[in-house]
Amino acid sequence: MTWIITSDQVNPPGDAAITYDITNAGGVFNLRSAGTVDYEIEWGDGAVEISTLNTLPHTYTAGDYTLGVYSDGVYRPYFNNVTADASQITSVAIGSGADLGTDLGLAWYGASNMTSFVCPFDVTSSVTSVNGTWLSCAFTSFPLIDTSSCTNFTNAWEGCTNLAIFPLLNMSSGTSFNAAWASCSSLTSFPLLDVSSGTNFNNTWLNCSSLVSFPLLNTSSGTSFSDAWHDCTSLTSFPLIDTSSGTNFTYTWYNCSNLTSFPLIDTSSGTGFTAAWQNCSSLTSFPLIDTSSGTNFFYAWNNCTSLTDFPANMFDTTGTLVAIAFQNAWSNCALTAQSIENILVSLDTNGASSITLDIDGGTNAAKTTWSAAAVTAYDNLIVKGWTISFNA
């Protein structure tokens, strides 16, 4: 339900709940919200309406406009990647008396031309979810807002490809950081945020390709790190973060091609390591991490073309291995004959049967250079039903 009124009848109390700057090419802009709303909108071209609709259209001639949304109750914006509308937004300013509710999920998702967001602390202090709120926006920096009550940061700043600086927000209540900063490809560093309550770090810094360093965050509650630093191609080192609760390390450091070393992190709870370090082409050695719970190492070190040294005894004890547990695990590496011995003897000690193992390609040591211990372990594995590819 809407009422169209004349601007001389309007005397909104206080500041607008939300002020939008938009650029319209000539056509319709839909003001979008969610939940029960009752608001007044000044369209910026002299038109004013009062409405209870979640989708309210307005037709413009081409130009730039400033819109004011006034509400005495909760007004919850919700553009949710309707790009025809969201992409017209260039800036958002929240009024000091606004009530945005507790869930800002997907509020301005798709506002790919939004470069400015202004919000006073008191407006966001009770927000618990910012799932995808600013996904794909065009920020170069972000304001210091109050996120102390927020638990869900899923996709919050994903695709903010121009974001070069991120503030030290209070994220101490956050549990989900799934893809929170994915594809923030202009970030060169990251602040020491409190993510100690976080359990989900899947895709969190995926494709943050300009990060050259990473802080020692408290990730002790994290259980899943799938794709967390996938395609962080500028990282040259990695800190000794606490991954003791982590079970899923699938694609975690995939394509971190400039990592020259890797720390002895605690992976004792890890079960899945598929492609975890694939394409880490600058690693020359690897530490003796705890894989005692591991069941799948499919493509784990595939195409680590500089990897020469691999430790002994890493797989003496594991979880129940899947049939493709080591398929392409060390294909296209540079393993020495000693490293291949370390791998084969450990897998023989493990006792598992009928597993696929690939240590071929690249400059991996040829079988003709293997030690007697390596050949014996290889023969034992073949008897146990293993399928093994190697350089002749």
Protein Blocks (a to p, Z undefined) as FASTA:
>chain_A
ZZdddfklpccehjdfbdcddddebiadddddedjddddddehnopacddfbfbdcdddd
edddddddddfbdcdddfkopaklmmmpmbdcddfkbcebjblghklgoiambcbdcddf
klmmmpcbfghklgoiabfbdcdddfklpmblghklgoilklmbdcdddfklpmblghkl
goiakbfbdcdddfklpmblghklgoiakbcbdcdddfklpmbfghklgoilkbcbdcdd
dfklpmblghklgoilkbcbdcdddfklpmblghklgoiakbfbdcdddfklbcbfghkl
goilkbmbdcehklmpccdddfklmgoklgoiabdfklmmmmmmmmmmnopahiacdfee
hjbdcfklpcfklmmmmmmmmmnopacdddZZ
